[in-house]
Amino acid sequence: MNGTHLSRRRLLGLGGALGATIALPNLLTACGGSSSASAGSGKLTFWSDITGTPNQQYFTDKVIGAFHKAHPDISVKTTFYKGSDLQQQIRTALQARTGPDIVRAPSVSQTIPFANAHLLADLTPYSKKWGWDKVVSQWAREAFTIDGKLYALPMRVDTMMVYTNKTLFDSKGWTTPQNRSDLESWAAEAAGHGITPFGSSSVDWAAAGEWLMTLFWNNFSGPDAVYQALTGQIQFTDPTFVDAVTLLKSYFDKGWIAGGPSKYFSVPSAEIGASLGKGTTATIIQGEWYMSNIGQFFGSAAGNDSDWDWFVMPPLSSDVKAGSMPVGFGGSYAVNSASKQQDDAAQFLNWFYSDKSAALQRMADVPATYDIAIDFTPSEIPSNADPRTTRLLTSVNQAISSGNYGYVTWTWWPPKTDTMVFQNLEQVLTGKTTPAEYCQQIADSFTAEFKAGAAPKLMKRA
């Protein structure tokens, strides 16, 4: 991430899934996933949305450069785009049966239309050949398996966190809130000191509202209720979802989030980050990807002596266990079904996911950007990793292994409904739509997409 863009998809060098709906035509099936499909020239193309010179240089040296050393007979030419530009380029190229060999694809729900339109190669034979079932975590593989075929591998595991000005917390004697009562008492005290409790902004990324709804639906309504809604057992009009939206709006109305709706829609994210470093904002609600960017707002380079930390949002109701974390994916990697180098492209994916030591080192080197879904123990995390990074990796693994996880909207909601989550939330925050009306809109959209088969296969409840 560079210092001026703070959005989930554009900031990290490897951004997340887009919320825009993908409409793809029914194309003729192309061969994919077999050795006969690609004689291979040894030259691969890859389009990436990594942003910022340091991030691009790291990817060039530590990913592509390392792959070339491991496989000198295969070269990868990388072209860098902005996140929104890349996804449009990808959609256009794939439909024209052109484009890169290695596809930086969207997240789960938007991989479904890509696969149904036969634009991605079937990776199942490669998975069997190289034993990806022993490499990539089962829950991640299943998410990208459509009609029994594997079409992509998860690019990055996503979750939501609350980032803090640790120095401010220490100076005020504040401790991490353990429940809703703690959280609201602390927020009221912070506001009483003229400090904004929760920083947030939709200026740089309109979809920021889904980060908030991800937290409030999972931490108030609870992962079990979210699972039931996403599997069609209950509706998003259920009072537990309406009450979560009502609670979120009440925090905005009190000025606890962003200082109120008007500032949420007008103050750029860079200013929010700077205010966190200065201590005029106490926390920022963001995803794990923000960990790669937050450091610029602290220390001598930012003109302050502050340090940062993070905590998991505490339960906002009795239906949620402490330590629960919503999880999902920030995009995926796939192989173009029109590629003549499918074997070589799959070889790159195999190298990227199968070398656990190299993968963990990338996780340590660039916080939260290369957190792929592979199984590992805490002792395997490199010792040079920032302790806050190590705690993130172990916390997510613990949440998943213990079944104490929820569902991020940009992975598990169907694409049209996911877009509606953040677009229609704006009307709620400005008082033009009630929480009940909003949830009815979400329910109607979800029901239509669920019946149409656009809903992804969910991680089951433990």
KOLTORMAR-230661 format. One record per residue: x, y, z of N, C-alpha, C in turn. Coordinates in steps of 0.05 Angstrom, whole numbers, plus 5000, padded with zeros to 4 digits. Layout:
! residues N
XYZXYZXYZ...
END
This chain:
! residues 462
501749765000500050005000501750255000500850454986502250704988500950875009501951115013501051275035498551435030497451435006495151605000492651454995492751184993490351034988490050825010487750835023487350655046485150455041484350395017482150215012483149925014481249745020481849465022483049354997481949424973482849284948485249424936485549684940487649824925490149854942489949854967492149924984494149714988493349484990495249284998496649214973498249174969499349084945497748864933496348704948494648504936491848544946490248704932487648784942485548564942483148624952481048424955479148424932476948294935475048254914473348504909472648554884471048784878468148734884466648944890463848914896462148924872463249014849461549044825460648784814458248784803457148534791458548464765459148214761460448124737458347984720457948084696456047954678457547834655457547574652459147444632457447274614458147264588456547114569457146814571455446654561455946374560457746314536460246244542462146194521462545894517463745824494464245544490466345444509466045204518467945094538470645064525472745164539475445124530476744914547478644774535480044564550481644694572481944564594483444674616484244464636486644514649487444344671488644084663489344034638490643784631493243844617495143664617497743714605497443744575495443634562495043654534494143934526493144094545492144354539494344564535496744504543498844704541501544574536502444604512505144514505507144684520506544954522508145124539510645244524510845504525513245644514515145714535514345684561516045764583515846064589514046204576513646494580510846544589510546644614507946694625507446994629504947074627504147344633502347354657502747564673501247594698500547894702498047954705497148224711496548254740497748454753497448474782496448754790495148774813494249034823495849124848498349024850500149114871500749414867500449574887500949864885503249954903504550164894506750274910509450144902511450314898514050214889515250004907515250034934516449824951515049564949512349564948510849314945511349184919511449334897511949224871514749114870516649244882519449154881519648894897518348874920518348624936517248394920514948444907513748234891515548144868516848344855518548284833521048114842522148194865524548064874524047804889522147814908521747594927519747384918518047464899516047264888516947184860516747364841517447294814520447214811522147364824525047304823525647034835524346974858524846714871523746484854521446534841520446324824522246264800523446474789525246434766527746274775528646314799530846154809530145864812527645814822526745544826526045404800525145564780524345454754525445634732528045604727529445774707528345744678526845524673525845474647523145614642522145744663519545894660519946184669519146364652519346654659516546764662516246964680513747094685514047394680512547504662512547794657510147914671510648094690508548214706507948494696505348564693504448834687502748924711503249164721501849264744499649464736497349424748495049604744493849684771492249894770490649964794488449754797487549714821485549504826483149514809481749744808479249764792479849734762482149844753482849814725483449534718484849394736485549114730483148934727481148964744478848794742477248834717477149084708475849134682477449014659480149044660481848934640481548624639481448504663481248214664478548124652476348254660473748174649473748194619474748414608474648454579476448254565478848204575480648024562479647734563478647644585477747374587475447314568473647504566471347474548472247464519474447594513475547594486477447364481477647184501479346944500482347024497483047254510485847334511486447384541488447544546489147614573491447464584492047504610494447374622494047074626496246944629496146654634495346604663496446754681495746734710493746964715491446884725489247084729489047164758489247424762488647534789485647574789484247374800481347364798480147484823477447534822476047634846475747424867474247484888473747294909471647094902470746944921469146704916466646754899464946934909462346964896462547044867464747194860465047294833466747104816467846894829469246694813467146504800464846484812462746314802461946374773461346634766460646684738463046654720465446704729467846654713467946364705467646184725467745904721465445804703463045894709460745814693460945894664462346114659462746204631465246064618466445874633468745724622471145904616471546104632473746294628476246214645475846034664478045944681478545644676481145574677481845294674481045124698480344884694479844694716482444614728482844674754485444624767485444354781483244204780483043954794485243754788485943714762488043524756490743604769491243864769493743964781493643924812491343974823491043934852491643644859490643454843491143174849494043104843495143214822497943154815499943234837499443474847501443594867500443574896498143454900497243424927496443674942495043854928494244104940492444074964491143834966489443784989491043765015493643725012495443725035496943985039496444175021497844435022495944665029493844695013491944915017489744825036489044985055487044915076484444825063483244625074480844505063478644715059478144885079475945075077476345265054478845325047479445505026479145374999479945114997479644974971476644934965475144864985472344804981470845054971471745294981470345534973470545594943472845504931473245554902472645304886471345114898470644874883467744894874467244884848464644924837463844674821461644544827460844294814463044094814464444074837466443874840469143934827469444174815471944244803473144494816475844484819477244704832478044914810477245164814477745364793479645584802480245604827482045814836483145744864485245894872486345864899486246134912485646144938485346404952487946564953487746814946490046984945490947074973489047134990489647235017487347185035487847115060485747085080485147355092482647435092481847695102480347665129480547865146478947885170478648185177477148245197476748515206477948555234479148795239480548845264479949135273480749195297480549475308483349555315484449755300487149855304487050075325489050085342489050285364491550455364491350695375493750845383494450745411496350555412497150425437498050625458499550825449500651025467498451185480496351245464494051385475492651215496492150965489490850775507492350765534495050735532496650715556496450965573496551195560496551445574493851495589491751395577489051435589488351205608490051005609489350775626487150605615486750615588484650455576485550175571483849985575484449705569482649615546483349395534481749285512478949215521476849315508474149245515473648945511472248825530471748545529468848475521467148665521464348625514463048885506460448885499459149125490459049335511458549265536458449455557461149595560463349445559466049565561466449755537465749665514466249815490464750085491462250075499460650325499461550515521462250405544463250575566465850715557467650555545470150675535469650885513467850825494467251005472466151275484464351255503463251495515465451655529467251525543469451665556471251795536471951655514473751765494472452015481469851985475468452215463468352455482468152395508468152605528470752755529472952625521475552765519475952905493473852895475474153025449475652845429475752585435477152395418475052225403475352195377473552025362474151735368472251585379472851305387473651135363472151145341472650965318472951125292475351115281475751245255474751075232473451195212472551055189471851255167472151165142471651345120470851195095469051305079468351175054469251345030470851545036471751735015473451594994475451445003477251314984476251044974474350934988473250674979470350654988468450684969465650694976464750434990466150214986465249964998466049935027467150145039468050125067465650055085463250115077460950055093460549755098461549595080461149305084463049205105465349345110467049265132465549305158464049525161462549575185460249375189458849315167456649125169457748845174460048775163461248515169461648495199462748695212463248685241460648675257458748845250456348865267454548625263454248515239452648275235453948035249456548015246457947785258458347815288458748055298459248095326456748165343454548225330452048265344450048035338449448005312447547795304448847515310451347495305452847255310453347085285455546945284456246775261454146565254452846445275450846245270448446365255447546595263445346725250446146805221448546905218449446975191449546725173450546505184450646255169447846165160445946185179443146105173441946275151442646535152441546715131442846655104445446605104446846555079446246285067444946105083444145845073441145835069439846055071436946075066435145965088436245915112434545815133432946025147434046265149432646495159433046735140431646945144431847185126433447405139434547575122436047805133434148015145431547965144429648135157429248055186430447835195430247755222431147985241429748015263430448235282433348255289434748025291437548045299439248195279438548185253440048345233439248635233436648675236435648955238436849095262436948955284437949075309440949145306442448975291445249035287445649295271444049335250444149575234443349815252441349775268440449995286442650075305444049875316446249925334448450085320449149995296451250135281450450425277447950475268447050745263447150915289446450795312446550945337449351035344451350865337454150945342454951185324453951185299454451405281453051655292450551625301448951855310450251985335451551825351452951925375455652055368456452025343459052125335461351945342460751705351462851515359464351405334463051375312464351275288464751515269467251575263468051775244467352065252466152095276465152355284462452415273461152215261458552245250458452195220456052145208455752085180457052285161456752545166457852745147460852725145462252675167465152645165465952375152464352175157464851915145464851935114463052105104462852145075464752355064466152495081467752725071470652735079471452595100474252615109475852375097477952435082479452225069480852035089481351795080482551595098485251675108486851815092489451905100489352085125487252255125486852435148486052275173484452065168483651895191486151755202487851655185490351525194492151715209492351965199494052165212492852235240490252245242488952315268489352085288489451835278490051615296492851645307494751715290497551745300497751975319496252185315496352425333494752375359492952175359491452125383488852275385488052405363485352525363483252325354484052105343482351875338483551645354481951485368483051275385483551015371481650945352481950695338481050735309481650545292480650535265479650245259477150225249476049975241476949915213478549705210479649635183480149335182480949245159481648965156484648915161485348665160488148595166490048725146489048785122490748905101491949175110490549315128491349575137494049565152494749325162497149295177499649365160499449335134501649405116501949705113499949865122499950145117500050315142499250205164498850365188501350495199503650365194506150465206506950745198506050835174506751095165505651325182503651265198502351465215503551485243505651325248506751315275509751355274510851465296513751485299514751745288517451765286518752015278518052105250517651905232516851985205514252125203512452065223509852195224509852435243512152485256512252715274511052665301510952415310509852355336511452135350510952085375512351875390510451645396508351615381506351415387506951145374505650945384505850675373503050565370502750355354500050245349499849955357497349865359496849585364494049525353492949295358490349215348488949025367486349015365484848815380482448715364481448485372479148365359476648505370474748585353472248695362470948515383470248605406469048435426466148355419465048155431462248085426460448315433458448355416456548575420453848465429453748195433451348065444452147795456450347675470450947415483451047185463450347245437450447035417453146995404455147155414457847145402459847075423461746905416463846835434466147035432467647075453470047245453472047125433473447305419475447215400474447135373471847165368470747095342471747285321472547185298473547345276472147275250471047465236469947405209472247365190471947155173474147095154473047065126474847095107474247075078476747105062476447185038478747205020478847475005481347575002481747814986482547744958480847614943481447544916482547254913483347194889484346924883486246924860487646694856489346654833488146414817488146444791487046234774488746224748487946044731489246014705487246064683488046224664486346294641485846044624483245984619482645744604483445774575483946024565484946064538487946054536489346034558492246034558493345784545495445814530496945584518499145494536499445624559501545544578500345464605498145314604496745244629498545084648500044904638501844744655503844914670505045104655507045284667505645474687503245564681501845744699501145594725500245344722499545184745502145124761504345094748506845054762507545284780506945534770507445764787505645754812503145694808501345674831502245454851503145234840504145024857506545114874508345254861510745354875509845564896508045744889507245954907505945844933504445634930502945534954504445304968506045154953507144914965509744954981511145174976513545224991512845375017512145225038511145335063513145535075515745465075517745635087517745915074517745905047517846165032515246315036512946175037510446305041510246445068511246305089511246425116513146665118515346645103517246875104515947115091514347075069512947305057510947425077509647245092507747345112509147515133511547435140513047585160514147845149515047835124516348075111514348295106512048235096510048435088507448375103506948505125504648435142502048425127500648195130497848155122497448165092499448195076499148205047499247935034500947755044501347495032500247265050498247325065497147125084495446925070496646735056495146535041494146315060492146175051490745975068492245705067494345685081495845435085495845365114496245115120496245025148499045045160499345175183501945195196501545225226503545175241503445205270504845465278504245575302505645825310508645805310509745575316512645545317513945575290512345545269513445565242513545855231512246035245512346315237515246425241516446545221519246645224519546835248521746805262522246955286522547255281523147335256523447615250520747755245518547615247515947735243515247925265514048155259513048335279511148185298511448215324509648075342506748115337506048355327503248405320502248245296504148195278503548015255503247735264505047645281504947365292502247325307501447525322498947505337496547485318496647635296494547625276494347345264496647245255496646975242495546765261496546775286495646565305492746605313491846855315489046905323487046805301487746865276486046765254485946465254488346335256488446045256486845935279487046055302485645955326482545985322481746205310478846245305477846035286479345975266478445775246478545495258480645425271480945155281478945095303478145295318476245255340473345295331472945375306470245415296469045685305470745865315469746125325470146335304469046295281469446475258466746565247466746805235464446905220465046935191463547095177463647105148463747395138465847465123466047735112464247755088463047985084461048015063462247985035464648085030465748085003466547804993466447615010467047335002464547165000462747185019460646985022457847095014457547355010455047455000455047444969452847384956452847394926453447674917454647704893455747964885453848204885451348164875449548394875448748474903448348274920447548334948449848454963452248364957454648484970454848784963454448844938454449124930452349284944449949174947447749304960448349354990449949175002450549205030451749485036453749565020454949825025453550055011452450014988451150234974448650324989447050144997444550215011444950295040447150215051447750305079447950605080448850735059449151025059446451155065444351045054441651155058440751125087441650905100441050865129442451075146445051115140446551305157445651585154444451655131443451925127440451955134439251735144436551745154434451735132435251665107433351645085432051365084433251175097432250895097432450795126430450655135430550535162432150275161433250195184434649935185432849705176430349715182428549495174428149495143427849735132427649755102430149655089432449735100435049645089435249345090434649225112434848935114432848795095430548915090428748805070429948805043431349025036432649045010434748825007436348785028438448585028437148305025434948255040433647995039432547935011431248134999430148094972432248034951434448184953436648134934437947864938438447794964439747544970437947314961435447324966433647104959433747044929433747264913433847234884436447104875438647194886441247084878441646804889440546754913440746484924439346274906436946354897435346174880436746134853438246344844439646324818442346184820443046084844445545944847448046114849447646374855449946554856451246564883450246424903451346434930453646234932455946314943458246134946457645904966459345704965459245484984460545575010459045575031459945685057461645495073463445615089464745465110462545375130462445125136460345025154460945105182458845105199459245165227460544915240462244965259463544735273461544585290
END
